[in-house]
């Protein structure tokens, strides 16, 4: 462990620490943040009302729109001369989100990743190829400094130039890579075309994968195909960046209790849900000077496990992200997540479960959904009867898992676009 005192802290002691940190944070923001002062007044809550950790539910939520409405820095609670860095997230609509950092914010971010990387077996002697984007995006720099903190050597590749990435992976004896799951699959496919076997011709043993939802089936495929262990990493620009990973157990992402307080809520009612129930993730960052967050509705769908992990760490874990509240498709009244489609396709050997698109349209008054998926090289055939058999199998299994019918289009291996950043799986052509 990187910091056994914190990572093994008894749950009762951690809750006491979290309460002290929350109380201090609430008083600070009520006193020095115009936004939080007004929001708490509107909700009829005063810092004196927070007498236990459970009283966090009395505090109002913070939303993504609050970040956009206060662009660029009206939510900051540190003076500009104390800021040492900005990151800017790309917004799909409107203004992007600007995140400021003090030196302490960067230290907490790096320390969080040092614990996380140690938990999944990364450390001195490793060479880490960082294939996330650098610059305004938080992924590259966050992982870069976390890896250096644990004593690893960093290869700051960023995204793109896949053949060059494979060459340097071999020449510099890279042992770990950090990137999106879809890019690692693309890298493996490119290596195969180059005549390079990742298991035989490189020293790669570990992957840190995130920035997009991915399934347990995709993990299994990557591990079997590339011969490495891969771990889920979680974070968003608003929280600081990628901050938390799984441990060697690969059974949930540890959220360090002295840094953040996670909740799961019903996205419709806002009510807090008990451990084990799936809902929307809400995060309070307990140690953040420049850009504080209390009960921020992240929008990711997951569940919380507060039991002590088999690794001995007591920090609660969030389970694999199932998708986003705002990515959810409603097709004929049924909620559909792209991760459900991937989960189903990954279980069908005749298709490439990681290479698919979902296209939603409206025919008259009814929604229609088309799933376009690549066939595997082994199953690809010019016989119509073989193709119809595979298509029927995919149609049946999708309907069984989604509870809504989807048309299926089988396409040739390698014909769908590959992505160096986050995979774009959904095309929604409906006009509302």
Secondary structure as UniProt FT lines:
FT   HELIX           4..7
FT   HELIX           11..32
FT   HELIX           34..43
FT   HELIX           47..49
FT   HELIX           53..58
FT   HELIX           64..69
FT   TURN            70..75
FT   HELIX           80..82
FT   STRAND          83..89
FT   STRAND          97..102
FT   HELIX           103..119
FT   TURN            120..121
FT   TURN            124..125
FT   STRAND          127..130
FT   TURN            135..136
FT   HELIX           138..149
FT   TURN            150..151
FT   STRAND          153..155
FT   HELIX           162..171
FT   TURN            172..173
FT   STRAND          176..179
FT   HELIX           181..193
FT   TURN            194..195
FT   HELIX           198..201
FT   STRAND          206..209
FT   HELIX           216..226
FT   STRAND          229..236
FT   TURN            237..240
FT   STRAND          241..246
FT   TURN            248..249
FT   STRAND          253..254
FT   TURN            257..259
FT   STRAND          260..265
FT   TURN            267..269
FT   TURN            275..276
FT   STRAND          279..285
FT   STRAND          296..302
FT   STRAND          304..305
FT   TURN            310..311
FT   STRAND          317..318
FT   STRAND          323..324
FT   HELIX           325..327
FT   STRAND          329..331
FT   TURN            332..333
FT   STRAND          334..336
FT   HELIX           338..345
FT   TURN            346..347
FT   TURN            349..350
FT   STRAND          351..363
FT   TURN            364..365
FT   STRAND          366..375
FT   TURN            377..379
FT   HELIX           384..402
FT   STRAND          407..411
FT   TURN            413..414
FT   STRAND          426..428
//
